[in-house]
């Protein structure tokens, strides 16, 4: 491998990890504020403020032109629908943060890749082989182990991270239905704008806005929005530097990051709940990655 290629790989991995940490810090800020603010209003704040870093970056790089013809895409209803998926995924994620351990929520949301495989059959008409179905079943077995529906302490709240993962997966899979010449940047703006409007409507029609109590809270709200937007931007940049298959195994760094943040910030260490279920989720994801690499390997 050439030095320049190795440099891109290293940079992509570091940027990916930075994005994961920023999103986890965002989640921690949301969790810390949930006793005083509703998940709906925090979601609205996050989406509107979170558009700022990407808009600045995309404007500076010239990826988004202000020509109306270049901003309107053929499948705009589907692009906006992806934002609706994100709105309810985010709401499910935030609600679960208020009730469950931080690391547990993070681990369960990593079933997103497993849902994506399952959704690719009816949505994209893909043929999923035995190896990927085994991976899906393995991951879901791990999720069930963590949720433990038959246990005395089981609550339906434990299903919220899985709901978030399924909705995020739906948003991810439907990207394949949009014309390939539409840039990722423009797609992101469509989904981000739609998610912001959806979160605002959801907040106004349910909990409303309680008002920001203190300057500290205002700082946290601005921070969670900027961290969330910058985190998503980091993920976008990383997948443009190298192919997603190279980065895929490093996504699971998020489980370690979330566990560390949960332990340091909230005093949580739910090892008994996470293991061994989290190992099944990771194993299922890695099996999918291995299968995709073999399928795409030139012969």
C-alpha positions in Angstrom: 0.0 0.0 0.0 1.3 3.5 -0.9 2.0 6.0 1.8 -0.6 8.3 0.5 -3.2 5.6 0.6 -2.2 4.6 4.1 -2.4 8.3 5.1 -6.0 8.5 3.8 -6.9 5.3 5.7 -5.4 6.6 9.0 -7.1 10.0 8.6 -10.4 8.4 7.8 -10.3 6.2 10.8 -9.3 9.1 13.1 -12.1 11.3 11.7 -14.6 8.4 12.0 -13.6 7.9 15.7 -13.9 11.7 16.3 -17.4 11.6 14.8 -18.4 8.7 17.0 -17.1 10.4 20.2 -18.8 13.7 19.3 -22.1 11.8 18.8 -21.7 10.0 22.1 -21.0 13.3 23.9 -24.1 14.7 22.2 -26.0 11.7 23.6 -24.6 12.3 27.1 -25.7 15.9 27.0 -29.2 14.8 25.9 -29.3 12.3 28.8 -28.2 14.9 31.3 -30.9 17.3 30.3 -33.8 14.9 29.9 -35.1 15.4 33.5 -35.8 19.0 32.7 -36.5 19.0 29.0 -38.6 16.7 26.8 -37.0 14.4 24.2 -39.1 16.2 21.6 -37.8 19.7 22.2 -34.2 18.5 22.6 -34.6 16.7 19.2 -35.8 19.9 17.6 -32.9 22.0 19.1 -30.4 19.4 17.9 -31.7 19.2 14.4 -31.8 22.9 13.7 -28.5 23.8 15.4 -27.0 20.6 13.9 -27.4 21.9 10.4 -25.0 24.7 11.0 -21.6 22.9 10.8 -22.6 21.0 7.6 -23.9 24.1 5.9 -20.7 26.0 6.7 -18.5 23.1 5.5 -20.5 22.4 2.4 -20.6 26.1 1.5 -16.8 26.5 2.0 -16.0 23.5 -0.2 -18.5 24.5 -2.9 -20.3 21.2 -2.8 -23.7 22.9 -2.5 -24.5 25.5 -5.1 -27.3 27.9 -4.6 -28.8 27.3 -8.0 -32.4 26.1 -7.6 -32.0 23.6 -10.4 -29.1 22.0 -8.6 -30.8 21.9 -5.3 -34.0 20.1 -6.5 -33.6 16.3 -7.0 -35.9 14.0 -8.9 -36.8 11.9 -5.9 -37.3 14.8 -3.5 -40.3 13.2 -1.7 -38.2 10.1 -0.8 -35.3 12.3 0.3 -37.6 14.2 2.6 -39.2 10.9 3.8 -35.7 9.8 5.0 -35.8 12.8 7.3 -39.1 11.7 8.8 -37.5 8.3 9.5 -34.6 10.2 11.3 -37.1 12.3 13.3 -38.8 9.3 14.9 -35.5 7.4 15.2 -34.0 10.3 17.1 -37.1 10.5 19.3 -36.9 6.8 20.1 -33.2 7.2 20.9 -33.6 10.2 23.1 -36.5 8.6 25.0 -34.5 5.5 25.7 -31.6 7.6 27.0 -33.8 8.9 29.7 -34.7 5.4 30.9 -31.7 3.1 30.2 -28.0 3.0 30.7 -26.0 4.9 28.2 -23.9 1.9 27.0 -27.0 -0.3 26.7 -28.7 2.1 24.4 -25.6 2.5 22.3 -25.1 -1.3 22.0 -28.7 -1.9 20.9 -28.6 0.8 18.3 -25.7 -1.1 16.6 -28.4 -3.6 15.4 -29.0 -1.0 12.6 -26.7 -2.9 10.2 -28.7 -6.0 10.8 -32.0 -4.3 10.1 -30.5 -2.9 7.0 -29.8 -6.4 5.7 -33.3 -7.5 6.5 -34.9 -4.4 4.8 -32.8 -4.8 1.7 -34.9 -7.8 0.6 -38.4 -6.1 0.4 -37.1 -2.6 -0.4 -34.3 -3.3 -2.9 -35.2 -6.8 -4.0 -31.7 -8.0 -3.0 -31.0 -11.7 -2.5 -29.6 -12.3 1.0 -27.5 -15.4 1.3 -27.3 -17.8 4.3 -24.2 -16.1 5.8 -25.9 -12.7 6.1 -29.1 -14.2 7.5 -27.0 -16.1 10.1 -25.4 -12.7 10.9 -28.8 -11.1 11.3 -30.1 -13.8 13.6 -26.9 -13.7 15.6 -27.2 -10.0 16.1 -30.8 -10.2 17.0 -30.1 -13.0 19.5 -27.6 -10.6 21.1 -30.2 -7.8 21.2 -32.8 -10.1 22.8 -30.2 -11.2 25.4 -29.6 -7.6 26.4 -33.3 -6.7 26.4 -34.3 -9.9 28.2 -38.1 -9.8 27.5 -38.8 -12.6 29.9 -37.0 -11.0 32.9 -38.8 -9.4 35.8 -37.1 -6.0 35.1 -38.1 -6.0 31.4 -39.8 -2.8 30.2 -41.1 -1.8 26.8 -38.7 1.1 27.0 -36.0 -1.4 26.3 -37.4 -1.8 22.7 -36.9 1.9 21.9 -33.2 1.6 20.9 -34.2 -1.2 18.6 -37.0 1.0 17.1 -34.4 3.7 16.6 -32.0 1.3 14.9 -34.8 0.0 12.6 -35.7 3.6 11.5 -32.1 4.6 11.0 -31.7 1.5 8.9 -34.8 2.4 6.8 -33.2 5.8 6.2 -30.0 4.2 5.2 -31.5 1.5 2.8 -33.7 4.0 1.0 -30.7 6.0 -0.1 -30.1 3.3 -2.7 -33.4 4.2 -4.4 -32.2 7.8 -5.1 -30.2 8.6 -8.3 -26.5 7.9 -7.9 -25.5 11.3 -9.3 -27.1 13.0 -6.3 -24.3 14.0 -3.9 -24.2 12.8 -0.3 -24.0 16.4 0.8 -27.3 17.3 -0.9 -29.0 14.2 0.4 -27.9 15.1 3.9 -29.3 18.6 3.6 -32.7 17.1 2.5 -32.9 14.7 5.4 -31.5 17.2 7.9 -34.1 19.8 6.9 -36.9 17.3 6.9 -35.8 16.0 10.3 -35.6 19.5 11.8 -39.2 20.4 10.6 -40.5 17.0 11.7 -38.9 17.4 15.2 -40.4 20.9 15.5 -43.9 19.8 14.6 -43.6 16.8 17.0 -42.5 19.1 19.8 -45.2 21.7 19.2 -47.9 19.1 19.0 -46.9 17.1 22.1 -44.7 18.5 24.9 -44.2 22.0 23.5 -41.2 24.1 24.4 -40.7 24.8 28.1 -38.2 27.5 27.7 -34.5 27.4 28.5 -33.9 27.8 32.2 -30.3 28.9 32.5 -27.3 30.0 30.4 -25.7 26.7 31.2 -28.6 24.9 29.7 -28.4 27.1 26.6 -24.7 26.3 26.3 -25.5 22.6 26.6 -28.2 22.8 23.9 -25.9 24.7 21.5 -23.1 22.2 22.2 -25.3 19.1 21.6 -26.5 20.6 18.3 -23.0 21.5 17.2 -21.5 18.2 18.4 -24.3 16.2 16.7 -24.0 18.1 13.4 -20.2 18.0 13.4 -20.3 14.3 14.3 -22.5 13.5 11.3 -20.2 15.6 9.1 -17.1 13.6 10.3 -18.9 10.4 9.3 -19.6 11.8 5.9 -16.0 13.0 5.4 -14.5 9.6 6.6 -16.5 7.6 4.0 -15.4 9.9 1.3 -11.7 9.3 2.1 -11.9 5.5 1.9 -14.4 2.8 1.1 -17.0 2.1 3.8 -15.9 -1.6 4.1 -12.5 -0.4 5.5 -14.2 1.7 8.1 -16.9 -0.7 9.1 -15.1 -2.6 11.8 -14.1 0.6 13.5 -17.7 1.6 14.0 -17.8 -0.7 17.0 -15.4 1.7 18.7 -18.7 3.5 19.6 -19.6 0.7 22.1 -16.4 1.3 24.0 -16.8 5.0 23.8 -20.4 4.9 25.1 -19.4 2.5 27.9 -16.6 4.8 29.0 -18.8 8.0 28.9 -21.5 6.2 30.7 -19.1 5.1 33.4 -17.3 8.4 33.8 -20.3 10.8 33.5 -23.2 8.8 34.9 -21.5 6.2 37.1 -23.0 3.3 35.0 -21.2 0.0 34.3 -23.9 -2.4 33.1 -21.6 -5.2 32.3 -24.1 -7.8 33.4 -26.7 -6.5 30.9 -24.3 -6.0 28.0 -22.4 -9.3 28.1 -22.5 -11.7 26.4 -25.3 -10.1 24.2 -23.1 -7.3 22.9 -20.6 -9.9 21.6 -23.3 -11.5 19.5 -24.3 -8.1 18.0 -20.6 -7.3 17.1 -20.1 -10.8 15.7 -23.2 -10.4 13.5 -22.0 -7.1 12.2 -18.5 -8.4 11.5 -19.9 -11.4 9.7 -21.8 -9.1 7.4 -18.6 -7.1 6.8 -16.6 -10.3 6.0 -19.3 -11.5 3.6 -19.5 -8.2 1.8 -15.7 -8.1 1.4 -15.7 -11.6 -0.1 -18.5 -10.8 -2.5 -16.8 -7.6 -3.7 -13.4 -9.1 -4.0 -12.2 -9.1 -7.6 -11.6 -12.6 -9.1 
